[in-house]
Structures are given as structure tokens and as C-alpha cells.
């Protein structure tokens, strides 16, 4: 596993210190936010800091600055992914430019058709009530009554001797 060391000052390793004070400074908070923006998980960020994921979790609860830095960083990348998903769901056009010998020889407008998988994913998450994969089963009587009827049925079968025993 790759472990990344960061230096506060020449010759001083953050991994060795592992203290929260540095991570509450503007520089430390900016690094945390940047790692979150880069898409690192909390576990990976904790490793970069030199602490366990549990310690980072505790710091998030104890120090609102750390929690807010993580949220800000994740918010940026989440928006980028949302935008990319929406773009893919709706389809888009782009220009393809061909160069030969450093000179533009051809310019073609290409179209990327809408992606139904992206559309379904978007709708299932954004319009859950209408698009969720779920089944609503309506019972004509309470389930307890149905269970009682089944128990009675099997008891009668057992008493009549016509049928295999159910245990």
C-alpha cells in the first residue's frame, strides 16, 4: 500500500506527528478539501493524513472545520459527476478536428446519442416515486389472518392423513 508523506516544514513529517492541530490550519484544511475534490474516500484521506479512518471520523464530529472542508471538496466532484451523467443522459454534440502536418484538414460535428442507462439511473434517483423498481402488494386481509388460515389448513391435512407431514 502506498503511503504518501507530506511535509509541513523541511524535515518535519506529518505522518510522524499525526496531530489534528495542523489539519485545522488553513493549509491543512485546504489539503483535506483538495483530496476530497480529487475523489479520495475518507479512508484514503485518513491515510494521507497519517491517521486511521476512525480517527478522521472522530475529528469530523469534533472539529466542524474538518467536516466542512470534506463536504466542500466532495460537493465539487459530486456536481461534476452529476453534470456528466446528465450530459450523457441527454446526449450532446462535439467537434472532431483532424490535423495533418500541424494543419487542420477536416472539421466534423459528431453527435453522442442519449444513453438510456444514464436516463434510467437519473430518473430512478431523481423521480423515485415514479421510476423506482418496487412492487406494492395490496393484501385483501391482514397477514396474521392469512398465516392463521395456512396453519389451520396444514393442521387439517395432518389430521386427515392425506398429505405429507409438515414440521
BELWO-V566563 format. One record per backbone hydrogen bond with DSSP energy under -0.5 kcal/mol. NH is the residue of the N-H (numbers start at 1). CO is the residue of the C=O. E is the energy in kcal/mol with one decimal. If there is no record, write none. Layout:
nh,co,e
NH,CO,E
NH,CO,E
This chain:
nh,co,e
4,2,-0.5
8,12,-1.2
12,9,-2.5
13,11,-0.6
14,6,-2.1
17,13,-1.3
18,14,-3.2
23,19,-0.6
24,20,-0.7
24,21,-1.3
25,22,-1.7
28,22,-0.6
29,25,-2.9
30,26,-2.0
31,27,-1.9
32,28,-2.3
33,29,-2.6
34,30,-2.4
35,31,-2.5
36,32,-2.1
37,33,-2.5
38,34,-2.1
39,36,-1.4
40,35,-2.2
45,41,-2.5
46,42,-2.8
47,43,-2.0
48,44,-2.2
49,45,-2.3
50,46,-2.0
51,46,-2.6
56,52,-2.1
57,53,-2.4
58,54,-2.5
59,55,-2.7
60,56,-2.5
61,57,-1.6
62,58,-2.4
63,59,-3.7
64,62,-0.6
66,63,-0.7
67,63,-1.7
68,64,-2.9
69,65,-2.1
70,66,-2.2
71,67,-2.3
72,68,-2.8
73,69,-2.3
74,70,-2.5
75,71,-2.4
76,72,-1.4
77,73,-1.4
78,74,-2.6
79,75,-2.1
80,76,-1.9
81,77,-2.3
82,78,-2.6
83,79,-2.7
84,80,-2.3
85,81,-2.7
86,82,-2.7
87,83,-2.5
88,84,-2.3
89,85,-2.5
90,86,-2.2
91,87,-1.7
92,112,-1.8
94,110,-2.3
96,108,-3.5
97,95,-0.6
98,106,-2.8
100,103,-2.7
103,100,-1.3
105,98,-3.1
106,98,-1.5
108,96,-2.6
110,94,-3.4
110,108,-0.6
112,92,-3.5
113,111,-0.6
115,88,-1.9
116,114,-0.6
119,115,-2.1
120,116,-2.8
121,117,-2.5
122,118,-2.5
123,119,-2.8
124,120,-2.8
125,121,-1.5
126,122,-2.8
127,123,-2.5
130,127,-0.8
131,127,-1.9
132,128,-2.3
134,132,-1.6
137,135,-0.7
138,136,-0.6
139,137,-0.5
145,142,-0.6
146,142,-1.5
147,143,-2.4
148,144,-2.1
149,145,-2.4
150,146,-2.2
151,147,-2.6
152,148,-2.6
153,149,-2.4
154,150,-2.5
155,151,-2.2
156,152,-2.4
157,153,-2.3
158,154,-2.4
159,155,-2.4
160,156,-2.2
161,157,-1.1
162,157,-0.8
163,161,-1.0
167,165,-0.5
